[in-house]
Structures are given as C-alpha cells and as structure tokens.
Amino acid sequence: MLSEAAGAMGIALGERALSSFAAYHRELLVWNSKFNLFSAKSDRDIVIKHFIDSLTLLPYIRNETSRILDIGSGAGFPGIPLKIALNSLKVSLLESSRKKSSFLKHVIRSLGLTDAAVINSRTESLMKDATYSGYFQVLTSRATVKLPVFLRLGAFFLAPEGVLIAMKGKRSDHEQTESASMSYDLGLKHIGSHDLTLPMTGDFRRIIVYKKLSL
C-alpha cells in the first residue's frame, strides 16, 4: 500500500526505505496501544494520513542535506518519514512531551537513523538558546501552529534562504490573509501555496511555502 501510494505521488521508495517504514509501523502500533501517541483507525490511516501525508513535503526540500526542524513532532510526523525517504537529511524532532520524546528516541535507535536527534523542549525555551538562531534550512510542523505564529518561529530558526513549509487544510485562507501583511516584516517571502489530495483517501491538503530572505 505504501509503495503504491508513494508512486501515485511521484515518490519512489527503495527496499531500504520500505523496510524502515515497516519497522516504524510496528513500533507505532506497539507504543500506541500503551500510550495513545497518535490517531489512526486503520493501517490505511497510518500509511496514507501519516506516512504519505508527511512525504508530500519532499518536493519542497531542495537541498538533500538540509538541517530540518520538525516542531511538535509527536509520533514523528513529518520528520521521521522524511528522514526514512531521504536519508541524507539532518533532522531534529522538537517535542515537549517526555513520553513522546522517549518514543522518538527509541525509533531512531531501532531504525538505526543517523543525523537524527530529539529535542525534548518547548519551542519558547529553545528560542532562548542563540545556538538555534538561523540554524535550520527547513522548518516544518504538522502540529496545530497557526500560520502567523509559525512565521515568527521561521524568522528565528531559519537560516537565510531557508524555507518554511506549513501543512494546512481547507480552512487556511484566513491564516494566509492574516500572514500576508506581516511576512515581509519578518524577513519571509511567500513563494507558493500548493493544493493536493492524498491517494486512496482523497483527503485535501494545502502546503504553504515561505522563504527567508537574505540579509
């Protein structure tokens, strides 16, 4: 199912990636039965609404060795699927929940992922550390971060020419309108909004991309 759905999105997954996704799937089921890490009613939900949904960001990551910050990573979406599909990425998973952070660390160890780290912290706390200012080339989140707030995070975390990729649904027009007047003040330029539907389920997704302007 994963290979077919990825193919429908124009994404080719090799045997290594498919094997890693299978292992990730097993760990998700085991841990979710104990800790309720994420919402899924079926295997198709996991594959399409979590794995494939995460992989829809791949076309907007231009540099295959980018440093990525996934804010509010939860059970690892979209950061871990992106890392599995494109192993050269350097992925940091920011998660405030200790329980979910423990799961993420376990998955990284179990799958043997390198250049992948978990940051068990709140966003506000991380922004007090100057080390992370302008550090990442890609900023993304599947958590419910409103676009205006997300842009402020992008202004802090992104390096010049870095991209902010927001994952939204149908009801994001008002967020985009609200963000239009503030993006340039934050040094960010809107470079595209892309609507798509997920294979098999037909669920609507909107991917909104901003670029941080050079100083």
PyMOL commands that place a pseudoatom at each C-alpha (Angstrom):
pseudoatom trace, name=CA, resn=MET, resi=1, chain=A, elem=C, hetatm=0, pos=[0.000, 0.000, 0.000]
pseudoatom trace, name=CA, resn=LEU, resi=2, chain=A, elem=C, hetatm=0, pos=[2.793, 2.413, 0.910]
pseudoatom trace, name=CA, resn=SER, resi=3, chain=A, elem=C, hetatm=0, pos=[4.754, 1.730, -2.274]
pseudoatom trace, name=CA, resn=GLU, resi=4, chain=A, elem=C, hetatm=0, pos=[1.653, 2.148, -4.431]
pseudoatom trace, name=CA, resn=ALA, resi=5, chain=A, elem=C, hetatm=0, pos=[0.526, 5.345, -2.709]
pseudoatom trace, name=CA, resn=ALA, resi=6, chain=A, elem=C, hetatm=0, pos=[4.019, 6.850, -2.845]
pseudoatom trace, name=CA, resn=GLY, resi=7, chain=A, elem=C, hetatm=0, pos=[4.225, 6.001, -6.541]
pseudoatom trace, name=CA, resn=ALA, resi=8, chain=A, elem=C, hetatm=0, pos=[0.913, 7.789, -7.113]
pseudoatom trace, name=CA, resn=MET, resi=9, chain=A, elem=C, hetatm=0, pos=[2.542, 10.888, -5.595]
pseudoatom trace, name=CA, resn=GLY, resi=10, chain=A, elem=C, hetatm=0, pos=[5.615, 10.518, -7.805]
pseudoatom trace, name=CA, resn=ILE, resi=11, chain=A, elem=C, hetatm=0, pos=[7.795, 9.299, -4.925]
pseudoatom trace, name=CA, resn=ALA, resi=12, chain=A, elem=C, hetatm=0, pos=[9.974, 6.209, -5.376]
pseudoatom trace, name=CA, resn=LEU, resi=13, chain=A, elem=C, hetatm=0, pos=[10.814, 4.304, -2.194]
pseudoatom trace, name=CA, resn=GLY, resi=14, chain=A, elem=C, hetatm=0, pos=[13.624, 1.734, -2.292]
pseudoatom trace, name=CA, resn=GLU, resi=15, chain=A, elem=C, hetatm=0, pos=[13.779, -1.524, -0.361]
pseudoatom trace, name=CA, resn=ARG, resi=16, chain=A, elem=C, hetatm=0, pos=[15.731, 0.052, 2.499]
pseudoatom trace, name=CA, resn=ALA, resi=17, chain=A, elem=C, hetatm=0, pos=[13.124, 2.756, 2.952]
pseudoatom trace, name=CA, resn=LEU, resi=18, chain=A, elem=C, hetatm=0, pos=[10.212, 0.317, 2.741]
pseudoatom trace, name=CA, resn=SER, resi=19, chain=A, elem=C, hetatm=0, pos=[11.861, -1.922, 5.323]
pseudoatom trace, name=CA, resn=SER, resi=20, chain=A, elem=C, hetatm=0, pos=[12.367, 1.050, 7.652]
pseudoatom trace, name=CA, resn=PHE, resi=21, chain=A, elem=C, hetatm=0, pos=[8.752, 2.139, 7.220]
pseudoatom trace, name=CA, resn=ALA, resi=22, chain=A, elem=C, hetatm=0, pos=[7.615, -1.397, 8.089]
pseudoatom trace, name=CA, resn=ALA, resi=23, chain=A, elem=C, hetatm=0, pos=[9.708, -1.323, 11.275]
pseudoatom trace, name=CA, resn=TYR, resi=24, chain=A, elem=C, hetatm=0, pos=[8.403, 2.157, 12.122]
pseudoatom trace, name=CA, resn=HIS, resi=25, chain=A, elem=C, hetatm=0, pos=[4.841, 0.921, 11.577]
pseudoatom trace, name=CA, resn=ARG, resi=26, chain=A, elem=C, hetatm=0, pos=[5.384, -1.940, 14.027]
pseudoatom trace, name=CA, resn=GLU, resi=27, chain=A, elem=C, hetatm=0, pos=[6.784, 0.382, 16.694]
pseudoatom trace, name=CA, resn=LEU, resi=28, chain=A, elem=C, hetatm=0, pos=[3.894, 2.800, 16.241]
pseudoatom trace, name=CA, resn=LEU, resi=29, chain=A, elem=C, hetatm=0, pos=[1.347, 0.029, 16.823]
pseudoatom trace, name=CA, resn=VAL, resi=30, chain=A, elem=C, hetatm=0, pos=[3.127, -1.309, 19.915]
pseudoatom trace, name=CA, resn=TRP, resi=31, chain=A, elem=C, hetatm=0, pos=[3.631, 2.062, 21.579]
pseudoatom trace, name=CA, resn=ASN, resi=32, chain=A, elem=C, hetatm=0, pos=[0.252, 3.466, 20.555]
pseudoatom trace, name=CA, resn=SER, resi=33, chain=A, elem=C, hetatm=0, pos=[-1.532, 0.568, 22.259]
pseudoatom trace, name=CA, resn=LYS, resi=34, chain=A, elem=C, hetatm=0, pos=[0.083, 1.673, 25.530]
pseudoatom trace, name=CA, resn=PHE, resi=35, chain=A, elem=C, hetatm=0, pos=[0.417, 5.436, 25.286]
pseudoatom trace, name=CA, resn=ASN, resi=36, chain=A, elem=C, hetatm=0, pos=[-2.032, 6.724, 22.636]
pseudoatom trace, name=CA, resn=LEU, resi=37, chain=A, elem=C, hetatm=0, pos=[0.647, 8.601, 20.712]
pseudoatom trace, name=CA, resn=PHE, resi=38, chain=A, elem=C, hetatm=0, pos=[-1.404, 9.402, 17.618]
pseudoatom trace, name=CA, resn=SER, resi=39, chain=A, elem=C, hetatm=0, pos=[-4.796, 8.932, 15.978]
pseudoatom trace, name=CA, resn=ALA, resi=40, chain=A, elem=C, hetatm=0, pos=[-5.383, 6.159, 13.434]
pseudoatom trace, name=CA, resn=LYS, resi=41, chain=A, elem=C, hetatm=0, pos=[-8.397, 3.921, 12.859]
pseudoatom trace, name=CA, resn=SER, resi=42, chain=A, elem=C, hetatm=0, pos=[-6.713, 1.500, 10.444]
pseudoatom trace, name=CA, resn=ASP, resi=43, chain=A, elem=C, hetatm=0, pos=[-3.448, 0.546, 8.777]
pseudoatom trace, name=CA, resn=ARG, resi=44, chain=A, elem=C, hetatm=0, pos=[-4.541, 2.645, 5.811]
pseudoatom trace, name=CA, resn=ASP, resi=45, chain=A, elem=C, hetatm=0, pos=[-4.781, 5.673, 8.086]
pseudoatom trace, name=CA, resn=ILE, resi=46, chain=A, elem=C, hetatm=0, pos=[-1.189, 5.139, 9.245]
pseudoatom trace, name=CA, resn=VAL, resi=47, chain=A, elem=C, hetatm=0, pos=[0.117, 4.667, 5.710]
pseudoatom trace, name=CA, resn=ILE, resi=48, chain=A, elem=C, hetatm=0, pos=[-1.835, 7.430, 3.977]
pseudoatom trace, name=CA, resn=LYS, resi=49, chain=A, elem=C, hetatm=0, pos=[-2.736, 10.004, 6.623]
pseudoatom trace, name=CA, resn=HIS, resi=50, chain=A, elem=C, hetatm=0, pos=[0.609, 9.851, 8.397]
pseudoatom trace, name=CA, resn=PHE, resi=51, chain=A, elem=C, hetatm=0, pos=[3.366, 8.379, 6.205]
pseudoatom trace, name=CA, resn=ILE, resi=52, chain=A, elem=C, hetatm=0, pos=[2.256, 9.657, 2.783]
pseudoatom trace, name=CA, resn=ASP, resi=53, chain=A, elem=C, hetatm=0, pos=[0.996, 12.934, 4.224]
pseudoatom trace, name=CA, resn=SER, resi=54, chain=A, elem=C, hetatm=0, pos=[4.487, 13.530, 5.634]
pseudoatom trace, name=CA, resn=LEU, resi=55, chain=A, elem=C, hetatm=0, pos=[6.144, 12.684, 2.322]
pseudoatom trace, name=CA, resn=THR, resi=56, chain=A, elem=C, hetatm=0, pos=[4.154, 15.336, 0.448]
pseudoatom trace, name=CA, resn=LEU, resi=57, chain=A, elem=C, hetatm=0, pos=[6.804, 17.795, 1.667]
pseudoatom trace, name=CA, resn=LEU, resi=58, chain=A, elem=C, hetatm=0, pos=[9.656, 16.145, -0.249]
pseudoatom trace, name=CA, resn=PRO, resi=59, chain=A, elem=C, hetatm=0, pos=[9.277, 18.198, -3.475]
pseudoatom trace, name=CA, resn=TYR, resi=60, chain=A, elem=C, hetatm=0, pos=[9.784, 21.414, -1.497]
pseudoatom trace, name=CA, resn=ILE, resi=61, chain=A, elem=C, hetatm=0, pos=[13.067, 20.359, 0.117]
pseudoatom trace, name=CA, resn=ARG, resi=62, chain=A, elem=C, hetatm=0, pos=[15.636, 21.434, -2.469]
pseudoatom trace, name=CA, resn=ASN, resi=63, chain=A, elem=C, hetatm=0, pos=[18.804, 20.607, -0.555]
pseudoatom trace, name=CA, resn=GLU, resi=64, chain=A, elem=C, hetatm=0, pos=[19.040, 16.887, 0.240]
pseudoatom trace, name=CA, resn=THR, resi=65, chain=A, elem=C, hetatm=0, pos=[21.399, 17.533, 3.166]
pseudoatom trace, name=CA, resn=SER, resi=66, chain=A, elem=C, hetatm=0, pos=[19.232, 20.219, 4.779]
pseudoatom trace, name=CA, resn=ARG, resi=67, chain=A, elem=C, hetatm=0, pos=[19.058, 20.670, 8.526]
pseudoatom trace, name=CA, resn=ILE, resi=68, chain=A, elem=C, hetatm=0, pos=[15.342, 20.300, 9.318]
pseudoatom trace, name=CA, resn=LEU, resi=69, chain=A, elem=C, hetatm=0, pos=[13.479, 21.240, 12.467]
pseudoatom trace, name=CA, resn=ASP, resi=70, chain=A, elem=C, hetatm=0, pos=[10.136, 19.462, 12.934]
pseudoatom trace, name=CA, resn=ILE, resi=71, chain=A, elem=C, hetatm=0, pos=[8.200, 21.405, 15.572]
pseudoatom trace, name=CA, resn=GLY, resi=72, chain=A, elem=C, hetatm=0, pos=[5.801, 19.416, 17.753]
pseudoatom trace, name=CA, resn=SER, resi=73, chain=A, elem=C, hetatm=0, pos=[6.878, 16.145, 16.163]
pseudoatom trace, name=CA, resn=GLY, resi=74, chain=A, elem=C, hetatm=0, pos=[4.555, 13.969, 18.267]
pseudoatom trace, name=CA, resn=ALA, resi=75, chain=A, elem=C, hetatm=0, pos=[4.857, 10.407, 16.965]
pseudoatom trace, name=CA, resn=GLY, resi=76, chain=A, elem=C, hetatm=0, pos=[7.429, 11.594, 14.410]
pseudoatom trace, name=CA, resn=PHE, resi=77, chain=A, elem=C, hetatm=0, pos=[5.360, 13.176, 11.650]
pseudoatom trace, name=CA, resn=PRO, resi=78, chain=A, elem=C, hetatm=0, pos=[6.586, 14.513, 9.298]
pseudoatom trace, name=CA, resn=GLY, resi=79, chain=A, elem=C, hetatm=0, pos=[10.233, 14.331, 10.422]
pseudoatom trace, name=CA, resn=ILE, resi=80, chain=A, elem=C, hetatm=0, pos=[10.803, 10.580, 10.592]
pseudoatom trace, name=CA, resn=PRO, resi=81, chain=A, elem=C, hetatm=0, pos=[9.103, 9.686, 7.283]
pseudoatom trace, name=CA, resn=LEU, resi=82, chain=A, elem=C, hetatm=0, pos=[11.125, 12.435, 5.579]
pseudoatom trace, name=CA, resn=LYS, resi=83, chain=A, elem=C, hetatm=0, pos=[14.333, 11.063, 7.093]
pseudoatom trace, name=CA, resn=ILE, resi=84, chain=A, elem=C, hetatm=0, pos=[13.494, 7.496, 6.036]
pseudoatom trace, name=CA, resn=ALA, resi=85, chain=A, elem=C, hetatm=0, pos=[12.724, 8.563, 2.475]
pseudoatom trace, name=CA, resn=LEU, resi=86, chain=A, elem=C, hetatm=0, pos=[15.735, 10.884, 2.183]
pseudoatom trace, name=CA, resn=ASN, resi=87, chain=A, elem=C, hetatm=0, pos=[18.435, 9.572, 4.491]
pseudoatom trace, name=CA, resn=SER, resi=88, chain=A, elem=C, hetatm=0, pos=[20.858, 12.432, 3.803]
pseudoatom trace, name=CA, resn=LEU, resi=89, chain=A, elem=C, hetatm=0, pos=[18.634, 14.926, 5.652]
pseudoatom trace, name=CA, resn=LYS, resi=90, chain=A, elem=C, hetatm=0, pos=[19.693, 16.098, 9.115]
pseudoatom trace, name=CA, resn=VAL, resi=91, chain=A, elem=C, hetatm=0, pos=[16.506, 16.001, 11.159]
pseudoatom trace, name=CA, resn=SER, resi=92, chain=A, elem=C, hetatm=0, pos=[15.801, 17.464, 14.604]
pseudoatom trace, name=CA, resn=LEU, resi=93, chain=A, elem=C, hetatm=0, pos=[12.498, 16.489, 16.219]
pseudoatom trace, name=CA, resn=LEU, resi=94, chain=A, elem=C, hetatm=0, pos=[11.254, 19.066, 18.728]
pseudoatom trace, name=CA, resn=GLU, resi=95, chain=A, elem=C, hetatm=0, pos=[8.781, 17.580, 21.193]
pseudoatom trace, name=CA, resn=SER, resi=96, chain=A, elem=C, hetatm=0, pos=[7.800, 18.859, 24.634]
pseudoatom trace, name=CA, resn=SER, resi=97, chain=A, elem=C, hetatm=0, pos=[6.197, 15.611, 25.861]
pseudoatom trace, name=CA, resn=ARG, resi=98, chain=A, elem=C, hetatm=0, pos=[8.675, 13.352, 27.657]
pseudoatom trace, name=CA, resn=LYS, resi=99, chain=A, elem=C, hetatm=0, pos=[6.652, 10.266, 26.730]
pseudoatom trace, name=CA, resn=LYS, resi=100, chain=A, elem=C, hetatm=0, pos=[6.619, 11.088, 23.029]
pseudoatom trace, name=CA, resn=SER, resi=101, chain=A, elem=C, hetatm=0, pos=[10.285, 12.095, 23.129]
pseudoatom trace, name=CA, resn=SER, resi=102, chain=A, elem=C, hetatm=0, pos=[11.131, 8.672, 24.595]
pseudoatom trace, name=CA, resn=PHE, resi=103, chain=A, elem=C, hetatm=0, pos=[9.271, 7.029, 21.724]
pseudoatom trace, name=CA, resn=LEU, resi=104, chain=A, elem=C, hetatm=0, pos=[11.083, 9.144, 19.133]
pseudoatom trace, name=CA, resn=LYS, resi=105, chain=A, elem=C, hetatm=0, pos=[14.479, 8.287, 20.626]
pseudoatom trace, name=CA, resn=HIS, resi=106, chain=A, elem=C, hetatm=0, pos=[13.532, 4.609, 20.621]
pseudoatom trace, name=CA, resn=VAL, resi=107, chain=A, elem=C, hetatm=0, pos=[12.525, 4.743, 16.941]
pseudoatom trace, name=CA, resn=ILE, resi=108, chain=A, elem=C, hetatm=0, pos=[15.756, 6.495, 15.962]
pseudoatom trace, name=CA, resn=ARG, resi=109, chain=A, elem=C, hetatm=0, pos=[17.772, 3.778, 17.719]
pseudoatom trace, name=CA, resn=SER, resi=110, chain=A, elem=C, hetatm=0, pos=[15.635, 0.910, 16.399]
pseudoatom trace, name=CA, resn=LEU, resi=111, chain=A, elem=C, hetatm=0, pos=[15.781, 2.099, 12.799]
pseudoatom trace, name=CA, resn=GLY, resi=112, chain=A, elem=C, hetatm=0, pos=[19.477, 2.997, 13.012]
pseudoatom trace, name=CA, resn=LEU, resi=113, chain=A, elem=C, hetatm=0, pos=[18.842, 6.547, 11.826]
pseudoatom trace, name=CA, resn=THR, resi=114, chain=A, elem=C, hetatm=0, pos=[21.909, 8.772, 11.789]
pseudoatom trace, name=CA, resn=ASP, resi=115, chain=A, elem=C, hetatm=0, pos=[21.852, 12.582, 11.775]
pseudoatom trace, name=CA, resn=ALA, resi=116, chain=A, elem=C, hetatm=0, pos=[18.517, 12.435, 13.608]
pseudoatom trace, name=CA, resn=ALA, resi=117, chain=A, elem=C, hetatm=0, pos=[18.025, 13.889, 17.076]
pseudoatom trace, name=CA, resn=VAL, resi=118, chain=A, elem=C, hetatm=0, pos=[15.227, 14.518, 19.551]
pseudoatom trace, name=CA, resn=ILE, resi=119, chain=A, elem=C, hetatm=0, pos=[14.993, 17.818, 21.409]
pseudoatom trace, name=CA, resn=ASN, resi=120, chain=A, elem=C, hetatm=0, pos=[12.750, 17.410, 24.459]
pseudoatom trace, name=CA, resn=SER, resi=121, chain=A, elem=C, hetatm=0, pos=[11.796, 21.033, 24.978]
pseudoatom trace, name=CA, resn=ARG, resi=122, chain=A, elem=C, hetatm=0, pos=[9.144, 23.654, 24.371]
pseudoatom trace, name=CA, resn=THR, resi=123, chain=A, elem=C, hetatm=0, pos=[9.539, 25.985, 21.407]
pseudoatom trace, name=CA, resn=GLU, resi=124, chain=A, elem=C, hetatm=0, pos=[9.689, 29.059, 23.637]
pseudoatom trace, name=CA, resn=SER, resi=125, chain=A, elem=C, hetatm=0, pos=[12.542, 27.545, 25.647]
pseudoatom trace, name=CA, resn=LEU, resi=126, chain=A, elem=C, hetatm=0, pos=[14.505, 26.603, 22.542]
pseudoatom trace, name=CA, resn=MET, resi=127, chain=A, elem=C, hetatm=0, pos=[14.233, 30.160, 21.249]
pseudoatom trace, name=CA, resn=LYS, resi=128, chain=A, elem=C, hetatm=0, pos=[16.185, 31.331, 24.293]
pseudoatom trace, name=CA, resn=ASP, resi=129, chain=A, elem=C, hetatm=0, pos=[19.194, 29.378, 23.007]
pseudoatom trace, name=CA, resn=ALA, resi=130, chain=A, elem=C, hetatm=0, pos=[21.092, 31.526, 20.492]
pseudoatom trace, name=CA, resn=THR, resi=131, chain=A, elem=C, hetatm=0, pos=[22.673, 28.366, 19.068]
pseudoatom trace, name=CA, resn=TYR, resi=132, chain=A, elem=C, hetatm=0, pos=[19.473, 27.675, 17.154]
pseudoatom trace, name=CA, resn=SER, resi=133, chain=A, elem=C, hetatm=0, pos=[19.006, 31.167, 15.756]
pseudoatom trace, name=CA, resn=GLY, resi=134, chain=A, elem=C, hetatm=0, pos=[19.313, 30.950, 11.962]
pseudoatom trace, name=CA, resn=TYR, resi=135, chain=A, elem=C, hetatm=0, pos=[20.479, 27.330, 12.230]
pseudoatom trace, name=CA, resn=PHE, resi=136, chain=A, elem=C, hetatm=0, pos=[17.989, 25.340, 10.129]
pseudoatom trace, name=CA, resn=GLN, resi=137, chain=A, elem=C, hetatm=0, pos=[17.461, 25.264, 6.362]
pseudoatom trace, name=CA, resn=VAL, resi=138, chain=A, elem=C, hetatm=0, pos=[13.933, 23.838, 6.632]
pseudoatom trace, name=CA, resn=LEU, resi=139, chain=A, elem=C, hetatm=0, pos=[11.257, 24.426, 9.255]
pseudoatom trace, name=CA, resn=THR, resi=140, chain=A, elem=C, hetatm=0, pos=[8.071, 22.391, 9.293]
pseudoatom trace, name=CA, resn=SER, resi=141, chain=A, elem=C, hetatm=0, pos=[5.323, 21.264, 11.610]
pseudoatom trace, name=CA, resn=ARG, resi=142, chain=A, elem=C, hetatm=0, pos=[2.222, 19.136, 11.456]
pseudoatom trace, name=CA, resn=ALA, resi=143, chain=A, elem=C, hetatm=0, pos=[1.129, 20.417, 14.835]
pseudoatom trace, name=CA, resn=THR, resi=144, chain=A, elem=C, hetatm=0, pos=[-1.676, 22.934, 15.036]
pseudoatom trace, name=CA, resn=VAL, resi=145, chain=A, elem=C, hetatm=0, pos=[0.522, 26.021, 14.845]
pseudoatom trace, name=CA, resn=LYS, resi=146, chain=A, elem=C, hetatm=0, pos=[-1.313, 28.996, 13.358]
pseudoatom trace, name=CA, resn=LEU, resi=147, chain=A, elem=C, hetatm=0, pos=[0.494, 30.419, 10.331]
pseudoatom trace, name=CA, resn=PRO, resi=148, chain=A, elem=C, hetatm=0, pos=[1.227, 33.871, 11.832]
pseudoatom trace, name=CA, resn=VAL, resi=149, chain=A, elem=C, hetatm=0, pos=[2.853, 32.198, 14.854]
pseudoatom trace, name=CA, resn=PHE, resi=150, chain=A, elem=C, hetatm=0, pos=[4.711, 29.778, 12.589]
pseudoatom trace, name=CA, resn=LEU, resi=151, chain=A, elem=C, hetatm=0, pos=[6.160, 32.676, 10.590]
pseudoatom trace, name=CA, resn=ARG, resi=152, chain=A, elem=C, hetatm=0, pos=[7.586, 34.191, 13.771]
pseudoatom trace, name=CA, resn=LEU, resi=153, chain=A, elem=C, hetatm=0, pos=[9.242, 30.869, 14.518]
pseudoatom trace, name=CA, resn=GLY, resi=154, chain=A, elem=C, hetatm=0, pos=[10.637, 30.829, 10.988]
pseudoatom trace, name=CA, resn=ALA, resi=155, chain=A, elem=C, hetatm=0, pos=[12.122, 34.282, 11.472]
pseudoatom trace, name=CA, resn=PHE, resi=156, chain=A, elem=C, hetatm=0, pos=[14.116, 32.929, 14.420]
pseudoatom trace, name=CA, resn=PHE, resi=157, chain=A, elem=C, hetatm=0, pos=[15.051, 29.377, 13.418]
pseudoatom trace, name=CA, resn=LEU, resi=158, chain=A, elem=C, hetatm=0, pos=[15.655, 29.668, 9.663]
pseudoatom trace, name=CA, resn=ALA, resi=159, chain=A, elem=C, hetatm=0, pos=[18.953, 30.450, 8.004]
pseudoatom trace, name=CA, resn=PRO, resi=160, chain=A, elem=C, hetatm=0, pos=[18.906, 32.962, 5.109]
pseudoatom trace, name=CA, resn=GLU, resi=161, chain=A, elem=C, hetatm=0, pos=[17.409, 31.275, 2.013]
pseudoatom trace, name=CA, resn=GLY, resi=162, chain=A, elem=C, hetatm=0, pos=[15.857, 28.633, 4.285]
pseudoatom trace, name=CA, resn=VAL, resi=163, chain=A, elem=C, hetatm=0, pos=[12.270, 27.508, 3.702]
pseudoatom trace, name=CA, resn=LEU, resi=164, chain=A, elem=C, hetatm=0, pos=[9.278, 27.269, 5.994]
pseudoatom trace, name=CA, resn=ILE, resi=165, chain=A, elem=C, hetatm=0, pos=[6.793, 24.581, 4.933]
pseudoatom trace, name=CA, resn=ALA, resi=166, chain=A, elem=C, hetatm=0, pos=[3.367, 24.801, 6.556]
pseudoatom trace, name=CA, resn=MET, resi=167, chain=A, elem=C, hetatm=0, pos=[0.972, 21.836, 6.323]
pseudoatom trace, name=CA, resn=LYS, resi=168, chain=A, elem=C, hetatm=0, pos=[-2.611, 23.078, 6.252]
pseudoatom trace, name=CA, resn=GLY, resi=169, chain=A, elem=C, hetatm=0, pos=[-6.147, 22.082, 5.323]
pseudoatom trace, name=CA, resn=LYS, resi=170, chain=A, elem=C, hetatm=0, pos=[-9.023, 23.780, 3.520]
pseudoatom trace, name=CA, resn=ARG, resi=171, chain=A, elem=C, hetatm=0, pos=[-9.675, 26.336, 6.231]
pseudoatom trace, name=CA, resn=SER, resi=172, chain=A, elem=C, hetatm=0, pos=[-6.348, 28.123, 5.966]
pseudoatom trace, name=CA, resn=ASP, resi=173, chain=A, elem=C, hetatm=0, pos=[-7.373, 31.089, 3.788]
pseudoatom trace, name=CA, resn=HIS, resi=174, chain=A, elem=C, hetatm=0, pos=[-7.871, 33.387, 6.778]
pseudoatom trace, name=CA, resn=GLU, resi=175, chain=A, elem=C, hetatm=0, pos=[-4.450, 32.429, 8.168]
pseudoatom trace, name=CA, resn=GLN, resi=176, chain=A, elem=C, hetatm=0, pos=[-2.802, 33.282, 4.857]
pseudoatom trace, name=CA, resn=THR, resi=177, chain=A, elem=C, hetatm=0, pos=[-4.629, 36.609, 4.689]
pseudoatom trace, name=CA, resn=GLU, resi=178, chain=A, elem=C, hetatm=0, pos=[-3.560, 37.453, 8.222]
pseudoatom trace, name=CA, resn=SER, resi=179, chain=A, elem=C, hetatm=0, pos=[0.029, 36.483, 7.427]
pseudoatom trace, name=CA, resn=ALA, resi=180, chain=A, elem=C, hetatm=0, pos=[0.329, 38.420, 4.166]
pseudoatom trace, name=CA, resn=SER, resi=181, chain=A, elem=C, hetatm=0, pos=[0.980, 41.780, 5.802]
pseudoatom trace, name=CA, resn=MET, resi=182, chain=A, elem=C, hetatm=0, pos=[3.469, 40.507, 8.361]
pseudoatom trace, name=CA, resn=SER, resi=183, chain=A, elem=C, hetatm=0, pos=[5.668, 38.107, 6.392]
pseudoatom trace, name=CA, resn=TYR, resi=184, chain=A, elem=C, hetatm=0, pos=[7.958, 40.753, 4.881]
pseudoatom trace, name=CA, resn=ASP, resi=185, chain=A, elem=C, hetatm=0, pos=[8.362, 42.448, 8.247]
pseudoatom trace, name=CA, resn=LEU, resi=186, chain=A, elem=C, hetatm=0, pos=[9.693, 39.090, 9.476]
pseudoatom trace, name=CA, resn=GLY, resi=187, chain=A, elem=C, hetatm=0, pos=[12.031, 38.719, 6.500]
pseudoatom trace, name=CA, resn=LEU, resi=188, chain=A, elem=C, hetatm=0, pos=[9.975, 35.961, 4.868]
pseudoatom trace, name=CA, resn=LYS, resi=189, chain=A, elem=C, hetatm=0, pos=[8.600, 35.785, 1.331]
pseudoatom trace, name=CA, resn=HIS, resi=190, chain=A, elem=C, hetatm=0, pos=[5.606, 33.677, 0.322]
pseudoatom trace, name=CA, resn=ILE, resi=191, chain=A, elem=C, hetatm=0, pos=[6.745, 31.616, -2.651]
pseudoatom trace, name=CA, resn=GLY, resi=192, chain=A, elem=C, hetatm=0, pos=[3.822, 29.256, -3.174]
pseudoatom trace, name=CA, resn=SER, resi=193, chain=A, elem=C, hetatm=0, pos=[0.670, 27.525, -1.982]
pseudoatom trace, name=CA, resn=HIS, resi=194, chain=A, elem=C, hetatm=0, pos=[0.042, 24.046, -3.331]
pseudoatom trace, name=CA, resn=ASP, resi=195, chain=A, elem=C, hetatm=0, pos=[-3.240, 22.133, -3.042]
pseudoatom trace, name=CA, resn=LEU, resi=196, chain=A, elem=C, hetatm=0, pos=[-3.314, 18.357, -3.356]
pseudoatom trace, name=CA, resn=THR, resi=197, chain=A, elem=C, hetatm=0, pos=[-5.342, 15.310, -2.424]
pseudoatom trace, name=CA, resn=LEU, resi=198, chain=A, elem=C, hetatm=0, pos=[-3.903, 12.225, -0.779]
pseudoatom trace, name=CA, resn=PRO, resi=199, chain=A, elem=C, hetatm=0, pos=[-4.135, 8.978, -2.775]
pseudoatom trace, name=CA, resn=MET, resi=200, chain=A, elem=C, hetatm=0, pos=[-6.789, 6.405, -1.785]
pseudoatom trace, name=CA, resn=THR, resi=201, chain=A, elem=C, hetatm=0, pos=[-8.497, 8.669, 0.769]
pseudoatom trace, name=CA, resn=GLY, resi=202, chain=A, elem=C, hetatm=0, pos=[-8.837, 11.838, -1.307]
pseudoatom trace, name=CA, resn=ASP, resi=203, chain=A, elem=C, hetatm=0, pos=[-8.137, 13.991, 1.773]
pseudoatom trace, name=CA, resn=PHE, resi=204, chain=A, elem=C, hetatm=0, pos=[-7.350, 17.612, 0.917]
pseudoatom trace, name=CA, resn=ARG, resi=205, chain=A, elem=C, hetatm=0, pos=[-4.010, 19.157, 1.850]
pseudoatom trace, name=CA, resn=ARG, resi=206, chain=A, elem=C, hetatm=0, pos=[-2.528, 22.600, 1.309]
pseudoatom trace, name=CA, resn=ILE, resi=207, chain=A, elem=C, hetatm=0, pos=[1.221, 23.132, 1.515]
pseudoatom trace, name=CA, resn=ILE, resi=208, chain=A, elem=C, hetatm=0, pos=[2.269, 26.757, 2.030]
pseudoatom trace, name=CA, resn=VAL, resi=209, chain=A, elem=C, hetatm=0, pos=[5.908, 27.664, 1.465]
pseudoatom trace, name=CA, resn=TYR, resi=210, chain=A, elem=C, hetatm=0, pos=[7.853, 30.734, 2.582]
pseudoatom trace, name=CA, resn=LYS, resi=211, chain=A, elem=C, hetatm=0, pos=[11.497, 31.573, 2.018]
pseudoatom trace, name=CA, resn=LYS, resi=212, chain=A, elem=C, hetatm=0, pos=[13.651, 33.547, 4.412]
pseudoatom trace, name=CA, resn=LEU, resi=213, chain=A, elem=C, hetatm=0, pos=[15.200, 36.491, 2.644]
pseudoatom trace, name=CA, resn=SER, resi=214, chain=A, elem=C, hetatm=0, pos=[18.952, 37.055, 2.673]
pseudoatom trace, name=CA, resn=LEU, resi=215, chain=A, elem=C, hetatm=0, pos=[20.212, 39.899, 4.828]
for i in range(1, 215): cmd.bond("trace and resi %d" % i, "trace and resi %d" % (i + 1))
show_as sticks, trace
zoom trace
